[in-house]
Amino acid sequence: MTEQEQKDLTPNWADEAEISNEPTAPVLPANEVGVSEPTVPMPSDPFLVQSAIPPTVASFHPAPLLQKLIPFLLAGTLLVMDQLSKQFIIANLEVYESMTPIPALASLFRFTHIHNTGAAFGMFPTGSLFFTLIAFVVAIAIVVYTRRLDAGHYLLRIALGMQLGGALGNLVDRLRLGYVTDFIDVIPFPAIFNIADASIVGGVVVLFYLMLLETFEEQRLKKQNPPLAGNGGSRAVTPEPTSEDNSSPTFTERQPYASVND
C-alpha cells in the first residue's frame, strides 16, 4: 500500500468536527442550574477529608491518655477513701454502736456502725447476691464506655469515675464480708450510708445535670432554627432564575446529593 493510500484511509478528525453541525451541550456549574452538589474534599487537606467521613466516624476524636485516666484515678481515690473509712469504723465501733466525730454537730451528724446486705442506703436488704452481680455489670459497663468516650466530656468522666468508685467500694465489701459496712448517720436522713453510696449518688446527680444541659441546648437550637412552614422542616427551597426574566426567580426544591450529569 502506498503512502498516499494510507493517508486516504486515515480519518481526519478535524474535517469531521467541521462537518458536524450538532451543537455541544455546555456543562453548567451546579449553582447555575439550581442544584446543590455536595462538596468533594481534596485529599491534600486532612481536615476536609475527615469532614467527608460519616458523622459516626468523623465526629470521634480519641481522648488523650490523661483524659482517659480521669475516671479511673477518681474511682481509685474514692475506693481507697471508702475502704479506709470502713476499716476505721470496724476497728473502733461495734455493730449498732455510735460515736460523735464533731461534738458541735452531735444532734445532726454521727457515725453508727451497721451491716447492710441490700442496696445503697439499706434498700432491699435480702438482695446481696443480686446486687453483687449488678455491681460487676455496672463496673464493666463503665470501664468499656469510658474507653470509647470522645475527647473532652470532663464532667461526664467525673460522673462515671464517681459511680465506678462507689460500685467497686461496695463490691469489695460484698465479696470480702458478704455485706456492706455503713456508718454515716445524718440525723434528718432516714438511712445510714457510706462514702461509696454518696459517690454513686453524686455521679447520678452530675449525669442528671448534664442531661438537663443537653435538653436546654436542644430547645435553644430549635428556637434559633425553626422548621420551614408548610414544608415539614425537612427540605429547603432555592431560587432558580428563569431565562425570560432574571428578576423574577422561581423556586424549585433542592434535591440532596444531585449530580450535574443526572
C-alpha positions as CSV (number, residue, x, y, z in Angstrom):
1,M,0.0,0.0,0.0
2,T,1.4,3.3,-1.0
3,E,1.9,6.3,1.4
4,Q,-0.9,8.2,-0.4
5,E,-3.4,5.4,0.1
6,Q,-2.6,5.3,3.8
7,K,-3.3,9.0,4.1
8,D,-6.6,8.5,2.3
9,L,-7.6,5.7,4.8
10,T,-6.6,7.7,7.9
11,P,-9.7,9.6,9.3
12,N,-9.3,13.3,9.5
13,W,-10.9,14.2,12.8
14,A,-10.6,18.0,12.2
15,D,-12.6,17.7,9.0
16,E,-15.3,15.6,10.8
17,A,-15.5,18.2,13.5
18,E,-16.1,20.9,10.9
19,I,-18.7,18.9,9.1
20,S,-20.7,18.1,12.2
21,N,-23.3,20.8,12.9
22,E,-24.6,19.4,16.1
23,P,-24.1,21.9,19.0
24,T,-22.3,20.7,22.0
25,A,-24.3,21.0,25.3
26,P,-22.4,23.3,27.7
27,V,-21.5,22.0,31.1
28,L,-23.0,24.4,33.6
29,P,-21.9,24.7,37.2
30,A,-24.2,23.3,39.8
31,N,-25.2,26.7,41.1
32,E,-26.4,27.9,37.6
33,V,-28.9,25.0,37.3
34,G,-30.3,25.3,40.8
35,V,-28.8,22.1,42.0
36,S,-26.8,21.9,45.2
37,E,-24.0,19.4,44.7
38,P,-22.1,18.2,47.7
39,T,-18.5,19.5,48.1
40,V,-15.9,16.8,47.5
41,P,-12.9,17.5,49.8
42,M,-9.5,17.4,48.4
43,P,-7.2,14.6,49.8
44,S,-4.5,17.1,50.4
45,D,-6.5,18.7,53.3
46,P,-6.8,16.3,56.2
47,F,-9.5,18.4,57.9
48,L,-11.7,18.4,54.8
49,V,-11.1,14.7,54.2
50,Q,-12.2,13.9,57.8
51,S,-15.3,16.0,57.3
52,A,-16.3,13.8,54.4
53,I,-16.4,10.7,56.7
54,P,-19.9,9.8,58.1
55,P,-20.7,11.6,61.4
56,T,-20.4,8.5,63.5
57,V,-16.8,8.2,62.5
58,A,-15.7,11.7,61.6
59,S,-17.0,13.2,64.9
60,F,-15.0,10.9,67.0
61,H,-11.7,12.3,68.4
62,P,-9.8,9.9,70.6
63,A,-9.1,11.3,74.0
64,P,-5.5,11.8,75.3
65,L,-4.2,9.4,77.9
66,L,-4.6,11.8,80.8
67,Q,-8.3,12.3,80.0
68,K,-8.8,8.6,79.7
69,L,-7.3,8.2,83.2
70,I,-9.5,10.7,84.9
71,P,-12.4,8.3,85.7
72,F,-10.0,5.6,86.9
73,L,-7.9,7.9,89.1
74,L,-11.0,9.3,90.7
75,A,-12.5,5.9,91.1
76,G,-9.3,4.6,92.7
77,T,-9.2,7.6,95.1
78,L,-12.8,7.1,96.2
79,L,-12.2,3.3,96.6
80,V,-9.3,3.9,99.0
81,M,-11.2,6.5,101.0
82,D,-14.2,4.2,101.3
83,Q,-12.2,1.2,102.4
84,L,-10.1,3.2,104.9
85,S,-13.1,4.8,106.5
86,K,-14.8,1.4,106.8
87,Q,-11.8,-0.1,108.4
88,F,-11.7,2.7,110.9
89,I,-15.3,2.1,111.8
90,I,-14.9,-1.7,112.1
91,A,-11.8,-1.2,114.4
92,N,-13.4,1.4,116.7
93,L,-17.2,0.7,116.8
94,E,-19.2,-2.4,117.5
95,V,-22.3,-3.1,115.4
96,Y,-25.0,-0.6,116.1
97,E,-22.6,1.5,118.3
98,S,-22.4,5.2,117.6
99,M,-19.9,7.9,118.1
100,T,-19.9,11.7,117.5
101,P,-16.8,12.8,115.5
102,I,-17.8,16.5,115.8
103,P,-19.4,17.2,119.2
104,A,-20.8,20.6,118.0
105,L,-22.9,18.6,115.4
106,A,-24.0,15.8,117.7
107,S,-27.7,16.5,117.0
108,L,-27.2,16.4,113.2
109,F,-24.3,14.1,112.4
110,R,-22.7,11.0,113.9
111,F,-21.1,7.6,113.0
112,T,-23.3,4.5,113.5
113,H,-21.9,1.1,112.6
114,I,-24.4,-1.2,110.8
115,H,-24.2,-4.1,108.3
116,N,-26.2,-3.8,105.0
117,T,-26.9,-6.8,102.8
118,G,-29.0,-4.8,100.4
119,A,-28.6,-1.9,98.0
120,A,-27.4,1.7,98.8
121,F,-29.0,3.3,101.9
122,G,-30.2,0.0,103.2
123,M,-32.8,-0.7,100.5
124,F,-33.8,-4.3,99.6
125,P,-31.8,-5.9,102.4
126,T,-32.3,-9.5,101.1
127,G,-30.7,-9.0,97.7
128,S,-27.0,-9.3,98.5
129,L,-26.1,-11.7,95.6
130,F,-28.3,-9.8,93.1
131,F,-26.6,-6.5,93.9
132,T,-23.2,-8.2,93.7
133,L,-23.9,-9.2,90.2
134,I,-25.3,-5.8,89.4
135,A,-22.1,-4.1,90.7
136,F,-20.0,-6.4,88.4
137,V,-22.1,-5.5,85.4
138,V,-22.1,-1.7,86.1
139,A,-18.3,-1.6,86.7
140,I,-17.6,-3.4,83.4
141,A,-20.1,-1.2,81.5
142,I,-18.5,2.0,82.9
143,V,-15.0,0.8,82.0
144,V,-16.0,-0.1,78.4
145,Y,-17.9,3.1,77.9
146,T,-15.1,5.3,79.3
147,R,-12.6,3.8,76.9
148,R,-14.8,4.7,73.9
149,L,-15.6,8.2,75.1
150,D,-14.8,11.1,72.8
151,A,-12.2,13.7,73.8
152,G,-13.3,16.2,76.4
153,H,-16.5,15.5,78.4
154,Y,-14.8,16.2,81.7
155,L,-18.0,16.3,83.8
156,L,-19.1,13.0,82.2
157,R,-15.8,11.4,83.1
158,I,-16.0,12.7,86.6
159,A,-19.6,11.3,87.0
160,L,-18.5,7.9,85.6
161,G,-15.5,7.9,87.9
162,M,-17.7,8.6,90.9
163,Q,-20.1,5.8,90.0
164,L,-17.3,3.3,89.3
165,G,-15.5,4.1,92.6
166,G,-18.8,3.7,94.5
167,A,-19.7,0.4,92.8
168,L,-16.2,-1.0,93.5
169,G,-16.2,0.1,97.1
170,N,-19.4,-1.8,98.0
171,L,-18.4,-4.7,95.7
172,V,-15.2,-5.2,97.7
173,D,-17.3,-5.4,100.9
174,R,-19.8,-7.9,99.5
175,L,-17.0,-10.2,98.2
176,R,-14.9,-9.9,101.3
177,L,-17.5,-9.8,104.1
178,G,-20.8,-10.7,102.5
179,Y,-22.3,-7.4,103.5
180,V,-21.6,-3.7,103.2
181,T,-20.4,-1.6,106.2
182,D,-22.5,1.6,106.6
183,F,-21.7,4.3,109.2
184,I,-22.6,7.8,108.0
185,D,-25.7,8.8,110.1
186,V,-27.2,12.1,109.2
187,I,-30.0,12.6,111.8
188,P,-32.7,14.1,109.5
189,F,-32.0,11.5,106.8
190,P,-33.8,8.1,107.4
191,A,-30.9,5.8,106.2
192,I,-27.3,5.2,107.1
193,F,-24.8,5.1,104.2
194,N,-21.1,5.2,103.4
195,I,-18.7,7.0,101.1
196,A,-19.4,4.6,98.3
197,D,-23.1,5.2,98.4
198,A,-22.5,9.0,98.4
199,S,-20.2,8.6,95.5
200,I,-22.8,6.7,93.4
201,V,-25.5,9.3,94.2
202,G,-23.1,12.2,93.4
203,G,-22.4,10.6,90.0
204,V,-26.1,10.3,89.3
205,V,-26.6,13.9,90.2
206,V,-23.9,15.0,87.8
207,L,-25.3,12.9,85.0
208,F,-28.8,14.4,85.6
209,Y,-27.3,17.9,85.4
210,L,-25.6,17.0,82.0
211,M,-28.9,15.7,80.7
212,L,-30.6,19.0,81.6
213,L,-27.9,21.0,79.9
214,E,-28.3,18.9,76.7
215,T,-32.1,19.3,76.8
216,F,-31.9,23.1,77.2
217,E,-29.3,23.3,74.4
218,E,-31.6,21.3,72.0
219,Q,-34.5,23.6,72.8
220,R,-32.3,26.7,72.2
221,L,-31.2,25.4,68.8
222,K,-34.8,24.7,67.8
223,K,-35.8,28.3,68.7
224,Q,-32.9,29.7,66.6
225,N,-33.5,27.4,63.6
226,P,-37.3,26.8,63.4
227,P,-38.5,24.4,60.7
228,L,-39.8,25.8,57.4
229,A,-43.5,26.5,57.5
230,G,-45.6,24.2,55.2
231,N,-42.6,22.1,54.2
232,G,-42.2,19.9,57.3
233,G,-38.8,21.3,58.0
234,S,-37.1,18.5,56.1
235,R,-36.2,20.1,52.7
236,A,-35.3,23.7,51.8
237,V,-36.0,25.6,48.6
238,T,-33.6,27.7,46.5
239,P,-34.4,30.3,43.8
240,E,-33.7,29.4,40.2
241,P,-33.7,32.3,37.7
242,T,-35.6,31.8,34.5
243,S,-34.4,32.7,31.1
244,E,-37.3,35.1,30.5
245,D,-36.9,37.3,33.5
246,N,-34.0,37.1,35.8
247,S,-35.6,39.5,38.3
248,S,-38.5,37.0,39.0
249,P,-37.0,33.8,40.2
250,T,-39.0,30.6,40.5
251,F,-38.5,28.2,43.4
252,T,-37.6,24.6,42.9
253,E,-37.0,22.0,45.6
254,R,-33.3,21.3,46.1
255,Q,-32.7,17.6,45.6
256,P,-30.0,16.4,48.0
257,Y,-26.8,14.8,46.5
258,A,-27.9,15.6,42.9
259,S,-25.3,15.5,40.2
260,V,-25.0,17.7,37.2
261,N,-24.6,14.7,35.0
262,D,-28.1,13.4,36.0
